[in-house]
């Protein structure tokens, strides 16, 4: 039995869940998320918790059991609390700002880079160098943060670029000086 898949998902107050066959819809104070789960698993609501069970012991059912439980748990967390991803911009003259809904990055290119957020995603900037991506769908928040990081990934010599908060970059020694 999957250790992750067999754990129950607690449903906080103000969150309602509608199960219609393989479709699970979660509504909460932050919004509404819906997902169709694979046919190998089923979701059962028992009181104030949800259980994700697999229908048989096939290989694909075992593979998707823990995944489906995590996806549903992320939906419940997203509509109740939301998710955020922080990025740091490091480099002389590198900065970010929010213009309307879009994020504008000045990271050493001849022109600023404009990033338009997907539906349900908001950008915030602190101190011109810290970008915060927030939303209710963990997958879209992570993908948007990865798109921002890909504009100027951190380089290993000086560490300049856009990195996740807390990310450790392995540094390399540069050229050895002439002797």
Steps between C-alpha positions, in 0.01 A plus 500: 500500500627846416612684814393833352185369333347348813524820709164679537463860382344722766246750368524842670194711579364715213616240242239297311574201282286360219584154368338405169642172375868566428462879515583674829407866552627689803357842598646721769550861606780556243322347199401176330709220350390194307688193379415170333682214672618182325254212482722278717420699817182611678441780751271441798387766747468382859385774733764772519760312294560359154645161416658407168476125433618297206252276322737207442861398559625557144832671444345821363255516793788473747695767310212747493373445853743731682504749212121538503492544878767773480318680218174508696682611819667784303159609368362515857806695623484735201139610542540542877847658533651541151858443388790732444848471353773755573782588259810714559669711234874539552722721285604862466217695336267199492148584617134413460179699512130436455325701227128433511482121526824439307847453645784698343853367550817700433765230519781608270335467160472797263123513554293424810326162506120506545332197659122475485346293782266209424142513631488497881864603556613827659847652515641713782845661527685593821810724500525479118683166532256254661216366286205317657274283283166416668196297397272214600628235255839366617589369154443833323681695775805273465499511119473880498788530747707267281423716194621809687818321614568383143526863380845526668600184692771548762851457364764309699787753494355816655156365594315767300151423374156405627481224760242353733515633857726270696644334189869419534711552189820298472774753433799434276843652523575728206820505300817474701701823495816523283824432684 
